[in-house]
Amino acid sequence: MKLLKYIADKSEPEKTDKKFAARAVLFDENNLVPILFVSNFNYHKIPGGGIEKAETKLQGLHREIKEETGCLAKIGKEMGKVVEYRSKWNLLQTSYCYIGKVTQKGDPSFTDDEIREGFKLVWMTLDEAITQLKKDKPADYQGKFIQERDLAFLEAAKRLV
């Protein structure tokens, strides 16, 4: 998968913890995109998350989409990947991103951590999502990486549609 962006706050050491994730820019029947607002830390993100050991990228993606948005989706093209090195946690995370269509809507099933962080599902146009992420001022370490990563994915989606 094509590398869209590499994000790092320090140079990466030879040995790191590695994490893999799958994410998606999805469109509903009105061309609106589901975006998660993390209200306690003041940033927005696209649906997706970590791939568990027994899962493929797409299995993990479908699970995360269902949990975070309540939706079922048809996944289309691969858009690319973003690699992030977060020195505070010595973490090298690779996020694979796809574009897709919402086939059925439902209600999110946020984890206790997501509820504590103030997760809220909002729907907006792709342009509104890009504008919003550019304006966000993340209040935590992780949010700054997420903002840059997901903005790269949204801008890649804009080039494809």
C-alpha positions in Angstrom: 0.0 0.0 0.0 1.3 3.5 -0.9 2.8 5.6 1.9 0.8 8.8 2.1 2.6 10.3 5.1 5.2 9.6 7.8 4.7 11.4 11.1 7.3 11.5 13.9 8.0 13.7 16.8 11.6 12.4 17.2 13.9 10.1 15.2 12.8 6.5 15.5 15.1 4.0 17.3 15.9 0.6 15.8 13.6 -1.2 18.2 9.9 -0.1 18.7 6.6 -1.5 19.7 4.6 -2.0 16.5 0.8 -1.6 16.1 -1.3 -2.0 12.9 -4.6 -0.4 12.3 -7.3 -0.1 9.6 -9.3 3.0 8.9 -11.9 4.2 6.4 -13.4 7.3 4.8 -17.0 6.2 4.3 -19.8 7.9 2.5 -23.5 7.5 3.1 -26.4 7.9 0.6 -26.2 11.7 1.0 -22.4 11.8 0.6 -21.9 12.5 4.2 -18.9 11.1 6.1 -19.0 9.7 9.6 -16.5 11.5 11.9 -15.8 10.9 15.6 -15.5 13.9 17.7 -13.3 13.3 20.8 -14.8 16.1 22.8 -12.6 15.9 25.9 -9.5 16.3 23.8 -10.9 18.6 21.1 -10.2 16.6 17.9 -12.0 14.7 15.3 -11.1 11.3 13.7 -12.2 8.9 11.1 -13.5 5.5 12.0 -11.1 2.7 12.5 -8.6 1.2 15.0 -6.3 -1.6 15.9 -6.2 -4.9 14.1 -6.3 -7.8 16.5 -3.9 -10.7 16.0 -6.4 -13.2 14.5 -7.9 -10.5 12.1 -7.1 -9.5 8.6 -7.0 -5.7 7.9 -10.5 -5.8 6.5 -12.0 -7.9 9.3 -10.5 -5.4 11.8 -11.8 -2.5 9.8 -15.4 -3.9 9.6 -15.4 -4.5 13.4 -14.1 -1.0 14.2 -16.6 0.6 11.8 -19.5 -1.3 13.5 -18.2 -0.4 17.0 -17.5 3.2 16.4 -20.3 4.2 14.0 -22.9 1.4 14.3 -22.7 1.1 10.5 -22.1 -1.7 8.0 -20.1 -0.7 5.0 -18.9 -1.9 1.6 -15.1 -1.3 1.5 -13.8 -0.2 -1.9 -10.3 1.0 -2.8 -7.1 1.1 -0.7 -6.1 4.7 -0.4 -2.8 4.3 1.3 -1.1 4.1 4.7 0.3 6.5 7.2 3.1 5.5 9.5 3.5 7.3 12.8 6.3 7.2 15.4 5.2 8.4 18.8 8.4 8.7 20.9 6.6 9.1 24.2 5.4 5.5 23.9 8.1 4.2 21.6 5.3 3.2 19.3 5.5 2.7 15.5 1.9 2.6 14.2 1.0 1.8 10.6 -2.6 2.7 9.6 -4.0 1.3 6.4 -6.9 3.4 4.9 -9.7 2.5 2.6 -12.6 4.3 1.0 -16.1 2.8 1.2 -19.9 3.2 1.2 -22.2 2.9 4.2 -24.7 0.1 3.5 -26.6 0.2 6.8 -26.7 2.7 9.7 -27.0 1.9 13.3 -25.9 3.1 16.7 -22.2 3.2 17.9 -21.1 0.9 20.7 -18.4 3.0 22.3 -16.0 1.4 24.8 -15.8 2.8 28.4 -12.6 4.6 27.4 -14.3 6.2 24.4 -17.2 7.3 26.5 -14.8 8.8 29.1 -13.0 10.6 26.2 -16.3 12.1 25.1 -16.7 10.3 21.7 -19.6 11.6 19.6 -20.5 10.5 16.1 -21.2 13.4 13.7 -21.9 13.3 10.0 -20.5 16.0 7.6 -19.5 16.5 4.0 -15.9 15.6 3.1 -15.0 19.3 2.7 -16.5 20.1 6.1 -14.5 17.2 7.6 -11.2 18.5 6.1 -11.9 22.0 7.3 -12.8 20.8 10.8 -9.7 18.7 11.2 -7.6 21.7 10.0 -9.2 23.9 12.7 -8.9 21.3 15.6 -6.6 22.1 18.4 -5.9 18.7 20.1 -5.5 18.9 23.8 -3.4 15.7 24.2 -0.3 14.0 22.8 -2.1 11.4 20.8 -4.6 13.8 19.3 -1.9 15.7 17.4 -0.9 12.5 15.6 -4.5 11.6 14.9 -5.3 15.0 13.5 -2.3 14.9 11.1 -2.9 11.3 10.1 -6.6 11.5 9.5 -6.3 14.8 7.6 -3.9 13.0 5.2 -6.5 10.3 4.7 -9.4 12.8 4.1 -7.3 14.7 1.6 -6.4 11.5 -0.2 -10.2 10.6 -0.3 -10.9 14.0 -1.8 -8.4 13.3 -4.6 -10.2 10.0 -5.4 -13.8 11.3 -5.5 
